[in-house]
Each structure stands twice: as C-alpha cells, then as structure tokens.
Amino acid sequence: MLLRNAHKLLIATQGLTLIFLFWSAAGLPPEFAAHFNAAGLPDRYSSRTAHLILMTLLIVGLPALVTGLVSAVLRADVPINVPHADYWLADQRKAATIACLRSFVMLIQVWMVLFFGYTHILIVQANQAAVVQLPATASMLGLTIFLAGALGGAGMLIRHFARPPLDCN
C-alpha cells in the first residue's frame, strides 16, 4: 500500500514541508547564519530569500531531478541489475518491478525531504538563540536518523528483490 502511494506521499510531504518552511522563515531576520561548522558555530550567512530559494530547490527540485533521472533510466531499454532478474524482469512482472523501484526511490526522497525540513528547523532555532550556535547533538542525531532511514530503505529494497516469492517455480 505504501509503495503504491509513494508518489502521493512524496507530494504531500513536499507540500507540507514547503508550507512549514515559508511559515517559519518569516521569523528569521533578513540576514542570518545559514551554515555551521563542525563545532556548530556559524561560518556562512544568507539572506532569507536565498535560503527559501535553496530550500525550495532541495525540497522540490532535487526530488524532481532524481525522479526524472530514475524514470529515464528505467524507461530506457538498459539492463536492470536485480537479483533473480529472470523472475523479476519476466514480461508479466517487468512493469510491476519498475513501478516498485520507482516507489522505493520516492520513499527515500520522502525521507530526504523530511531531513531538509529538520535541518531548516535547526537553522531557525539556532538563529533564535541568544548565542547563534547549531546544537551538535541535534544535528548529529538528525543526520544519523536520516542515514539510518536511507540505509534501511536500501535494505528493504535489497530484501524485496533478494529472492522470488516462495510460491513461484
């Protein structure tokens, strides 16, 4: 069910993240700390407009680019490297296999959009503090959760294609 609706989930996540982005950015000053070094100290500043453009491109543009590239590769008649390709890419299952691959890519993009939204939250909170500093624990936790989710999604994809269903011969 989740895989069948991955594109709807991606669009909904993008829409809600953009609404939150523009709503919360209103509380930022015209110029603010937008990038932080490993110690959490600001090392690059941005205008609110530039930040909104960049975040919009990351939330909408990057997933559109990835989706377009994946779709182009899957539409092209190039070999798809999946385990048990003779089963998964048989004529009666190839369309479903390609749809499944697209859905997994979209689910990982949902995760990516959520990560960008979380990053924006940290930037807003850091700029509202008395001393502008990105909390190291929160940023490392966010990055760790993002990477774990992306690796978990990749693991689910590998597991899905690892072997044909038991009832096929």
Residue pairs with C-beta under 8 A, 6 or more apart in sequence:
2 9
2 107
3 100
3 103
3 104
3 107
4 103
6 102
6 103
6 104
6 106
6 107
6 110
7 103
7 106
9 106
9 107
9 110
10 63
10 106
10 107
10 109
10 110
10 113
13 110
13 113
13 114
14 59
14 60
14 63
14 113
17 59
17 113
17 114
17 116
17 117
18 56
18 59
18 60
20 117
20 120
21 52
21 55
21 56
21 59
21 117
21 120
22 52
24 120
24 121
24 124
25 48
25 51
25 52
25 120
25 124
27 124
27 128
28 48
28 51
28 124
28 127
29 48
29 127
30 47
30 48
31 45
31 46
31 47
31 48
32 45
32 46
32 48
32 51
32 123
32 127
32 132
33 42
33 44
33 45
33 123
33 126
33 127
33 132
34 42
34 44
34 45
34 46
34 50
34 51
34 123
35 42
35 43
35 44
35 46
36 42
36 43
36 126
36 133
36 134
36 139
37 43
39 136
40 126
40 133
40 134
40 135
40 136
40 139
41 133
41 134
42 126
42 132
42 133
42 134
46 54
51 123
55 116
55 120
58 116
59 113
59 116
59 117
62 109
62 112
63 106
63 109
63 112
63 113
66 105
66 109
67 102
67 105
67 106
67 109
70 101
70 102
70 105
71 102
74 80
74 98
74 101
74 102
79 85
80 89
80 97
80 98
80 101
82 88
82 89
82 97
82 161
83 161
83 162
83 163
84 161
84 163
84 164
87 93
87 164
87 168
88 94
88 97
88 161
88 164
89 97
97 161
100 160
101 157
104 153
104 156
104 157
104 160
107 153
108 150
108 153
108 154
111 146
111 149
111 150
111 153
112 146
112 150
114 146
115 142
115 143
115 146
118 142
118 146
119 139
119 142
122 134
122 135
122 138
122 139
122 142
123 134
125 135
126 132
126 133
126 134
126 135
